[in-house]
């Protein structure tokens, strides 16, 4: 199995792409992937980078969490990843 390094932008992007394109993907799936990257990078460091508390990040990214879009965008920016959209294939 290919192990990604979520501490670099390329690895974080691959992990997030797999999470979002997984069959049955949900906010929990994406929040879990975002949380995995935050833990790999260090939650405290990530919190400082995006201006949130460690507890706030953990609360947003737990399985039953539903992170705000603004939080997701700040995390992606900190991870060196950007969000883009494409038309879904039929």
PAMIDREN-361475 format. One record per atom (N, C-alpha, C): residue in one letter; y negated, z negated, x negated. Coordinates in steps of 0.2 Angstrom, whole numbers, padded with zeros to 4 digits, always signed. Layout:
BEGIN
AYZX
...
//
This chain:
BEGIN
X+0006+0000-0004
X+0000+0000+0000
X-0006+0000-0004
X-0011+0004-0002
X-0017+0005-0006
X-0022-0002-0005
X-0023-0005-0010
X-0028-0011-0009
X-0035-0009-0011
X-0039-0010-0006
X-0046-0008-0007
X-0050-0014-0010
X-0055-0013-0014
X-0060-0018-0017
X-0066-0018-0012
X-0066-0023-0008
X-0072-0023-0003
X-0078-0025-0006
X-0078-0027-0012
X-0084-0029-0015
X-0089-0024-0018
X-0086-0017-0018
X-0090-0012-0020
X-0091-0007-0013
X-0097-0004-0013
X-0098+0000-0007
X-0093+0005-0005
X-0090+0008-0010
X-0084+0013-0008
X-0079+0010-0004
X-0076+0004-0007
X-0071+0001-0004
X-0073-0002+0002
X-0079-0005+0003
X-0081-0008+0010
X-0081-0002+0015
X-0084+0004+0013
X-0084+0009+0018
X-0077+0011+0020
X-0073+0012+0015
X-0066+0014+0017
X-0063+0009+0022
X-0064+0002+0021
X-0061-0003+0025
X-0064-0003+0032
X-0071-0002+0032
X-0074-0001+0039
X-0072+0005+0043
X-0071+0010+0039
X-0069+0017+0043
X-0062+0016+0045
X-0058+0013+0042
X-0051+0012+0044
X-0051+0007+0051
X-0055+0002+0050
X-0056-0003+0056
X-0059+0001+0062
X-0064+0005+0061
X-0067+0008+0067
X-0063+0013+0070
X-0059+0017+0066
X-0055+0022+0068
X-0048+0021+0070
X-0046+0014+0070
X-0040+0012+0071
X-0039+0012+0079
X-0033+0014+0081
X-0031+0015+0088
X-0032+0008+0091
X-0036+0007+0097
X-0037+0001+0100
X-0042-0003+0097
X-0046+0000+0092
X-0052-0004+0089
X-0056-0007+0094
X-0058-0013+0092
X-0063-0017+0096
X-0068-0020+0092
X-0073-0024+0095
X-0078-0027+0091
X-0074-0033+0087
X-0069-0035+0089
X-0065-0040+0085
X-0062-0037+0079
X-0060-0031+0079
X-0057-0027+0073
X-0063-0026+0068
X-0068-0024+0071
X-0074-0022+0066
X-0077-0029+0063
X-0078-0034+0067
X-0080-0040+0065
X-0076-0043+0060
X-0069-0042+0061
X-0064-0045+0056
X-0065-0041+0049
X-0066-0035+0049
X-0067-0031+0043
X-0074-0033+0040
X-0079-0034+0044
X-0085-0036+0041
X-0085-0043+0038
X-0081-0047+0041
X-0080-0054+0038
X-0075-0054+0032
X-0071-0049+0032
X-0066-0049+0026
X-0071-0047+0020
X-0075-0042+0021
X-0080-0040+0015
X-0085-0046+0013
X-0087-0049+0018
X-0092-0055+0017
X-0088-0060+0013
X-0082-0062+0015
X-0078-0067+0011
X-0077-0065+0004
X-0075-0058+0003
X-0074-0055-0004
X-0080-0056-0008
X-0086-0054-0005
X-0092-0054-0009
X-0095-0061-0010
X-0093-0066-0005
X-0095-0073-0005
X-0100-0073+0001
X-0098-0078+0006
X-0102-0078+0012
X-0109-0081+0010
X-0109-0086+0006
X-0116-0089+0004
X-0120-0084+0001
X-0118-0080-0003
X-0122-0074-0006
X-0124-0069-0001
X-0119-0067+0003
X-0121-0062+0008
X-0126-0065+0013
X-0126-0072+0015
X-0130-0075+0019
X-0137-0075+0016
X-0138-0076+0010
X-0144-0076+0006
X-0147-0069+0007
X-0143-0064+0005
X-0145-0057+0005
X-0148-0055+0012
X-0145-0057+0017
X-0147-0054+0024
X-0152-0059+0028
X-0153-0065+0025
X-0157-0070+0028
X-0154-0074+0034
X-0148-0075+0034
X-0144-0079+0039
X-0141-0085+0035
X-0139-0089+0039
X-0135-0095+0037
X-0128-0093+0036
X-0125-0097+0032
X-0117-0096+0031
X-0114-0097+0038
X-0116-0102+0041
X-0113-0104+0048
X-0114-0098+0053
X-0120-0095+0052
X-0122-0090+0057
X-0117-0084+0056
X-0116-0082+0050
X-0112-0076+0048
X-0105-0078+0050
X-0102-0084+0049
X-0096-0085+0051
X-0095-0085+0058
X-0100-0088+0062
X-0099-0088+0069
X-0099-0081+0072
X-0103-0076+0069
X-0104-0069+0072
X-0097-0065+0070
X-0094-0067+0065
X-0089-0063+0062
X-0082-0066+0064
X-0081-0071+0068
X-0075-0074+0069
X-0072-0069+0075
X-0065-0070+0076
X-0061-0066+0080
X-0064-0065+0087
X-0067-0071+0090
X-0070-0070+0097
X-0078-0069+0096
X-0080-0068+0090
X-0087-0067+0089
X-0089-0060+0092
X-0095-0059+0093
X-0098-0052+0095
X-0105-0051+0092
X-0104-0049+0085
X-0111-0049+0081
X-0116-0044+0085
X-0122-0046+0084
X-0127-0042+0086
X-0128-0036+0082
X-0130-0030+0085
X-0131-0024+0081
X-0136-0025+0075
X-0141-0029+0076
X-0146-0031+0070
X-0142-0034+0064
X-0137-0039+0066
X-0133-0042+0061
X-0129-0037+0057
X-0125-0033+0061
X-0121-0028+0058
X-0125-0023+0054
X-0131-0021+0056
X-0135-0017+0051
X-0137-0020+0045
X-0139-0027+0045
X-0141-0030+0039
X-0135-0031+0035
X-0129-0033+0038
X-0123-0033+0033
X-0121-0027+0030
X-0121-0021+0034
X-0120-0015+0031
X-0125-0013+0025
X-0131-0014+0026
X-0136-0013+0021
X-0134-0017+0015
X-0133-0024+0016
X-0131-0028+0010
X-0125-0026+0006
X-0120-0023+0010
X-0114-0020+0007
X-0115-0013+0004
X-0121-0010+0005
X-0122-0004+0002
X-0118+0002+0006
X-0118+0001+0013
X-0114+0005+0017
X-0119+0007+0023
X-0119+0013+0025
X-0123+0015+0031
X-0119+0017+0037
X-0122+0017+0042
X-0119+0018+0049
X-0120+0026+0050
X-0116+0030+0052
X-0117+0036+0055
X-0113+0038+0061
X-0114+0043+0064
X-0111+0045+0070
X-0109+0052+0070
X-0103+0053+0073
X-0101+0060+0074
X-0098+0061+0081
X-0097+0067+0083
X-0094+0068+0090
X-0087+0067+0089
X-0084+0064+0094
X-0077+0062+0094
X-0073+0068+0096
X-0067+0069+0092
X-0063+0074+0093
X-0059+0073+0099
X-0058+0079+0103
X-0054+0079+0109
X-0047+0077+0108
//
